Amino acid sequence: MLAANERSLLQQLESLRLLVGGTPTYGAILGFARDPQWSVPGARVQFLRIDGTEITDPIRDQKVLTGRLGDVLRQLDELLKLNISVRTEVATVSRELRAPDYPVAALQQLARNAVMHRSYEGTNAPVQVYWYSDRVEIRSPGGLYGRVTPENFGTGAVDHRNPLVAEIMHHLGFAQRFGLGIPLARKELRRNGNPEPDFDLGPTHVVVTVEAAS
């Protein structure tokens, strides 16, 4: 069928929304470029593990995650898993209870949302994941977009600033059900005994703060 319609390579790429007017889109660059950060410097994740509760406290670990979109998300997943602490309590002589300070599924949903919905225009700021001794803060450049408002945020309302990025993440297995990331994160946090996440919805940022389980 592809051969029969006789479309050129450029036409095929435009039909996939990888090109517009012969120019690669953000989704094409982030998903498939050899060096996405050369064209889009902000397309990275900055991770800090801070030994304390203030940004000025000593830094235990820091990473800058770069590469194609799939590479960045896989590195991010691995970092989140590695930094979770699991407390073991002996409930009975024959049974142990393992209690993580954060449910990894919740942090994954929130961090992936930050990558998917961030603004790549007018800013070179990275997505920031700052892991303090008592909380995790995830900052996404760019405020709410389209039909998502402070009133319906986190209730399943969906609009995509970067629809091709969302589609690529879906096909890579990092976004299964659009609009349910925050409800799923809240469910996992409640199940683990963490407080409700706190959202700061500014005109140029969305920041979510997750406190550790007590």
Protein Blocks (a to p, Z undefined) as FASTA:
>chain_A
ZZmnopafklmmmmnopagghiacfklmmmmpmblmlmmmmlccdddddebjbfkbccfb
dcddedjfklmmmmmmmmmmmmpccddddfblmbccdddfbdfklmmmmmmmmmmmmcfe
hiabdcdddddfkbccdddehidehjbcfklgonlpacdfblmlmmmmmmnopambghil
mmmmmmmmmmnopacddddddfkbccddddddZZ
